[in-house]
Amino acid sequence: MIQNSAAANLEKTMNHPCYNCGASQNARIHLPVAPKCNIQCNYCVRQFDCVNESRPGVVSAVLTPGEAVSRYFEAKKTIPNLTVAGIAGPGDALANFKEVRETLRQIRQRDPDVTFCLSTNGLMLPFYANDLLALGVSHVTVTMNTVDAAAGANIYDHINYLGKTYTGADGAAILLQNQLSGIRYLAEKGVVLKVNIVLLKGINEHQIEDIVRTAKDCGCRITNIMQLIPVSGSKFAHMEPAGNADLNRIRKQSADILPQMYHCKQCRADAVGALENDLSRQFGGKSDDDKAAGVKGRYRFAVCSVDGTRVDQHFGHAERFLIYDYRDGAVRFVEARPVEKYCAGPDQADEEDQIAKAVKTIDECDCVVCMRIGNHPSHVLRDKGLEIFTTYNQIEGALKEAAETLASREAVGVPAACG
């Protein structure tokens, strides 16, 4: 068995980009060998052949252990700062443990100094904890969204556990019990634990500090409170994510209990490279910077964004539109245009008038890019000749995706209903 020394693992943490913000210059590789999942979260839809989304659960292709090992060593040749090999899906690592074990075993044989990390929902953690120790896994991330089974019943549709399907609070209680016991055991053995928490408005937003406190009591060293990414086709597809101000407020409150991760990119399950420099295109995926690269076309976009870097806002909540020009693969910011939001509550002015004013503000644009939009404003925009692209992504990557969609539909004469 490879010994997991607590001191050695903490030293590795100093160079791990997902556990230490000061190590963001180091690279990691996610090896997508785990397609199956044993729980169904209400916010998740796994996609195994998607190149256009940047979020957990998405990959371009699932790899065999042999393919994953080859990808790791291919990446090592060209990325000198690659220090971490991780398994983060697209399903759950421990629901695919045969493939995970073989992948890590082969890599360890050829690279004894590699840092292994693994992400899991924790359902099978007590069963495979000793195997992880034997493989030399030094860092484990567990997604634990609640410490209350009643709340868990609203987060998880079902779990599949030891050949039986459980729903409601019963399933959530089993999951929580296994998460806590697995975390405690691995922490006692010197493994560095991180808990990920998806902030869900109306469900767990007032429990976050309790979750963080429980994680600390179990031996975790850091927590990562993440914004919900609404995913089409999931039960929470229309849930409003918490705003950045609320997210950071809760993080700061929780920082009094445990160190917080502020630099998470909510990466794909096949990410390669440093957090700020996606190189997955070179190794079988497609990087954000490469999305729609080479697509010829000239478009003007109106973007709904709260923080100015991501498409993270509902069309009806926008108080400004960020105007961007796309020219043959290049994206250029033009200006910000104020607009009076039409979703302003019961005291708002006539909605039809407000929507008309919003459309007039951007009437020379080709497409609106937003996180969500209602049916009525969608029809109004399209009647005025504006297309719509819905996504949650970095602005530049989103605009390149939108341009690719517009160009491909124009080429075949199909109206460009996007998103």
C-alpha positions, -999 to +999 in steps of 0.1 A: +000+000+000+012+035-008+013+054+025-007+087+025+014+108+048-006+138+061+025+160+058+033+148+023-003+153+012-004+189+026+028+196+007+011+184-025-018+207-017+005+237-021+008+227-058-028+216-064-047+243-084-081+231-072-071+232-035-048+262-034-055+295-052-018+302-051-012+272-073-034+283-102-004+284-125-001+246-122-020+224-146-043+194-140-060+169-163-094+153-158-096+118-172-132+110-182-134+073-175-165+073-153-198+077-172-221+059-148-237+076-118-255+061-088-276+092-079-297+116-098-293+152-087-321+175-097-296+200-112-276+176-133-277+163-169-246+144-180-235+148-216-209+125-231-205+141-265-207+178-260-180+203-270-199+235-264-206+236-227-182+242-198-196+227-167-192+195-146-208+164-161-198+173-197-172+156-219-164+152-256-160+115-252-157+088-224-123+072-224-112+036-216-085+033-190-059+027-217-070+058-236-069+078-204-034+067-196-022+076-231-039+110-228-022+117-195+013+109-208+007+128-240-003+158-220+028+155-198+050+158-228+038+193-237+026+207-203+056+208-180+035+222-151+010+193-151+011+181-115-024+166-110-044+138-125-080+137-115-112+117-121-142+140-121-168+121-141-188+126-162-206+104-137-194+094-103-159+080-100-168+054-074-197+041-095-171+032-121-144+021-098-130-008-119-121+017-147-109+043-122-086+019-104-071+006-136-065+041-148-048+053-117-028+020-112-013+023-147-004+060-143+012+054-109+034+026-123+050+050-148+048+082-128+053+076-090+053+113-082+019+122-097-008+138-074-041+119-077-074+135-069-109+123-072-144+138-071-174+118-058-209+122-044-197+100-016-223+073-017-197+045-021-169+063-002-169+039+028-167+009+004-137+022-016-118+043+010-091+017+015-087+012-022-081+049-027-055+048+000-038+019-017-037+038-050-022+068-033-051+092-039-041+122-018-070+145-025-108+137-025-136+161-032-171+152-020-202+171-032-223+174-001-253+198-006-270+194+027-268+178+061-306+175+064-323+145+048-355+165+043-337+191+023-319+163+005-352+149-007-356+181-027-321+179-041-318+143-052-344+125-073-332+091-063-301+070-053-291+035-065-275+018-035-265-019-033-290-029-059-320-010-047-334+024-056-342+049-028-361+082-031-370+110-008-356+115+026-347+078+029-323+080+000-309+114+011-302+100+046-283+070+032-262+093+010-255+117+039-245+089+063-220+075+038-206+109+029-199+117+066-184+083+075-162+082+043-149+118+049-141+111+085-122+079+077-101+093+049-093+125+069-081+103+097-058+086+072-042+118+061-061+124+028-069+161+021-107+165+018-127+193+001-164+195+002-183+211-028-216+227-021-240+238-048-259+268-035-296+262-042-320+291-035-349+281-014-335+247-005-301+249+012-291+286+011-297+290+049-279+257+057-246+265+041-228+274+073-241+242+090-227+222+060-194+239+063-192+234+100-201+197+096-174+193+070-149+208+094-159+185+122-153+156+098-118+167+090-122+186+057-097+214+051-116+235+025-151+240+011-161+252-023-195+269-024-206+270-060-233+288-080-259+266-096-256+262-134-291+258-147-291+229-172-318+223-198-336+191-192-329+190-154-355+194-127-338+226-117-335+240-152-356+270-143-342+277-108-327+311-105-290+309-094-279+329-065-263+362-075-226+368-071-231+392-042-251+366-023-226+338-032-196+358-020-214+370+011-221+334+021-185+324+012-171+351+035-194+341+063-183+305+059-146+315+058-148+320+096-153+283+098-131+268+070-110+283+042-131+289+011-123+283-026-130+314-046-113+305-079-133+274-090-141+273-127-167+245-124-147+226-151-157+200-175-149+164-167-123+163-195-105+196-187-068+199-194-043+226-185-042+255-160-075+269-147-071+300-168-057+283-199-079+255-212-059+231-235-085+204-239-088+209-276-053+195-280-061+163-262-095+153-277-117+180-263-124+215-274-112+246-255-134+276-247-111+298-268-114+275-297-152+273-298-164+286-331-128+296-341-127+301-378-164+306-383-168+334-408-194+359-401-203+394-387-227+396-358-237+420-331-247+405-298-266+419-268-254+401-236-271+398-203-245+397-176-244+406-139-206+404-134-195+414-168-175+383-175-202+356-178-236+352-193-253+348-160-285+368-161-322+364-171-332+387-199-360+402-178-336+411-150-312+430-171-306+466-162-280+470-190-270+451-222-234+445-230-229+450-267-203+429-285-193+426-321-182+393-336-160+395-367-147+362-382-137+347-349-127+379-330-149+392-302-148+430-294-167+448-266-185+479-279-204+494-250-229+490-222-264+502-227-288+509-198-323+495-200-352+494-175-358+458-165-393+446-172-394+419-144-397+444-116-425+429-095-462+438-091-456+476-092-439+476-126-452+496-155-470+479-184-449+448-194-456+452-231-442+487-230-411+477-211-403+448-234-408+471-264-384+496-249-358+469-242-360+456-278-357+492-292-325+496-272-309+467-291-328+467-323-297+467-345-283+436-328-285+401-344-289+380-313-296+383-276-274+361-254-288+354-219-290+327-193-328+325-195-358+342-211-395+339-209-417+327-237-434+361-244-403+382-247-388+354-269-416+358-293-414+396-293-376+395-300-380+370-329-409+389-344-385+419-345-358+398-362-335+392-332-324+357-324-319+342-289-290+321-275-294+309-239-263+296-220-243+299-188-207+305-198-179+329-201-189+357-225-163+352-251-169+315-253-206+320-254-205+345-283-183+321-303-208+293-297-237+316-307-218+327-338-212+291-347-249+283-343-260+313-363-236+306-391-245+269-394-282+276-395-278+304-420-259+280-442-288+256-445-315+283-444-329+274-410-341+302-387-315+305-360-334+296-328-305+290-305-297+278-271 
